Amino acid sequence: MIERHGRARRGIVIGGALALALTAAACSPDAGVTASPTKIVPSSQTPPPTTPASPSTTASPTGVPTTTAAPLTPEPEQPPTADPQPVVADPKPVTAKPSPTVKPAPPAVIILEQGDTGPKVRAFQSRLRQIGWFSGDVSDRYGTKTAAAVRGFQAKRGFPVTGQADERTYDKVIAMTRRPTADELANVKPKPPEPKADPKPAAFSWDVDKRCLTGRVMCISKSTKRLTWVVDGVPQYGFDVRFGSDELPTREGVFSVYLKKVDVISNLYHTPMPYSMFFSGGQAVHYSSNFARLGYTGASHGCVNVRNKPLLIQLYNEARIGDKVVVHW
């Protein structure tokens, strides 16, 4: 009895529960709505932008409807952007600097040249005559003779050989000479000094060489730097002489005079060689204004230079072709 009564109570309870569940399901406004399936987008694709999904309603196992929020679709990732590069202004174009132009040397200033006339030419010729580059009388005309003297002067010093007295040549001549005297400008010949009386042979000292003791001999000693004119072993007179340099030495030995000439210009050095007595090739005994002015500070080109012009002229007039010349130490 009791067992039946208990089964009846359980049946009432279960029935009430079922009725309640059916009532709740019937009153739900979304009873017929089922949850919409969720679309899964592969990760390799970028999902299109969507509006927020409305929540879907599903029934719970108990029959009570539950609301499930739709999964949020992630926003597409923006690709990283590179850092903005600074704007660099266009560099100014580099233009090559023009190479400096070499200015040509200014033309030489000509002081005097061939064809010029006047007292300045006369003074210039006189100065050239002082240093042995001009011979004869001076004049007011710059002619071929003056041009030749200037060319020789220029060649000797390594200047451009033009024959024109440009500023460089003119200044060099001025520096090497003195102001001409009135007699020099007027071609007045200086009176030669009176030669001293010939010394007695016994009192005359000279550098004796046995090769000078016979005949008519110009006995030239490099030791004493003297030329002695000897006739038959007797010295007549003598004077100072100068010889060539180590590069152009005066030859030594026994020679003879083979040519005499008053006015001579060297073919090699373009220098005047007045009263020349040639004894060995181009070497001669002759007057040198350079030796007269500078003494032994210079040297010849191999010749025997004489500075005592009056005595040299006397010897020139006495010497003959074939007379002996002895150069010794």
Helices and strands as residue ranges (DSSP letters): H 2-27, E 56-59, E 65-68, E 110-112, H 119-130, H 144-156, E 165-166, H 167-176, H 182-185, G 201-203, G 210-212, E 216-221, E 226-231, E 234-242, E 253-256, E 259-261, E 276-280, E 283-287, H 289-294, G 295-297, E 304-306, H 309-318, E 324-328
